[in-house]
Structure formats: C-alpha cells, structure tokens
Amino acid sequence: QVQLEETGGGLVQAGGSLRLSCAASGLIFSTYVMAWFRQAPGKEREFVARISRGGSLTGYRDSMKGRFTISTNNAKNTVYLQMNSLKPEDAAIYYCAAGKVLSNSASAYDYFGQGTQVTVSS
C-alpha cells in the first residue's frame, strides 16, 4: 500500500520560511516523479513544484520561482519543499504527489498524501 505522509506545515509570518517533508512508503521511490500541489479554501488544487526521477530536472509554478526549492533524498524516500519569503497568498494545504509522468497536472499523478496546512500571517 502506497503512503505519502507530509509534515512540516504550520504558522509563519510573512517573509518567513518553512520546510515541508513528504515520506513515501510502499513504492520504489527512485522510479517515481515527485511533486507538490496546494489548495487554498475555495480554490482549485494548483501545481507548485515537481522533480524528476534522480532529481536532475525540476520545475516550478512561476510565482514560486526563486522562493521555493524541491529536492529529494532517495536514501530516506523523502521529498522536500523549502519555502522562503512566504507571502499570505501562499497559505494553503500542501500535498505531495507521486507519479510516473513528469507533469504539472494533478491528473498525471497516481498518489497523493493527506496534506499539511501552511498558514502565513501578514
């Protein structure tokens, strides 16, 4: 059974940083593309960042470029999202996802975690 467990969310002031982690189990981590999505209240789930198998290729939503960094640790079966210079509009539930296709579309991913809440105060 595949499980993705996100941790690291919380409350932070605008301009601050958070590091999200997502521990994967039940799959061969190195064979999966990993990604982060987020969903704010009343809005659709949106792409945040993705990373290829092996970590050589990364991609970001335009509004996250230069502020967010996605990375993986294959030895720990974990994907990270380092978020700097956080803004109130970054507040959302953040989900990690695993799939076989490198894509910005949520429909391309096979598994999602339960999410972790990020709140940014102004």
Secondary structure as GFF3:
##gff-version 3
##sequence-region A 1 122
A	DSSP	beta_strand	3	7	.	.	.	ID=ss1
A	DSSP	beta_strand	10	13	.	.	.	ID=ss2
A	DSSP	beta_strand	18	25	.	.	.	ID=ss3
A	DSSP	three_ten_helix	29	31	.	.	.	ID=ss4
A	DSSP	beta_strand	33	39	.	.	.	ID=ss5
A	DSSP	beta_strand	46	51	.	.	.	ID=ss6
A	DSSP	three_ten_helix	53	55	.	.	.	ID=ss7
A	DSSP	beta_strand	58	60	.	.	.	ID=ss8
A	DSSP	three_ten_helix	62	64	.	.	.	ID=ss9
A	DSSP	beta_strand	68	73	.	.	.	ID=ss10
A	DSSP	three_ten_helix	74	76	.	.	.	ID=ss11
A	DSSP	beta_strand	78	83	.	.	.	ID=ss12
A	DSSP	three_ten_helix	88	90	.	.	.	ID=ss13
A	DSSP	beta_strand	92	99	.	.	.	ID=ss14
A	DSSP	three_ten_helix	106	108	.	.	.	ID=ss15
A	DSSP	beta_strand	109	112	.	.	.	ID=ss16
A	DSSP	beta_strand	116	121	.	.	.	ID=ss17
###
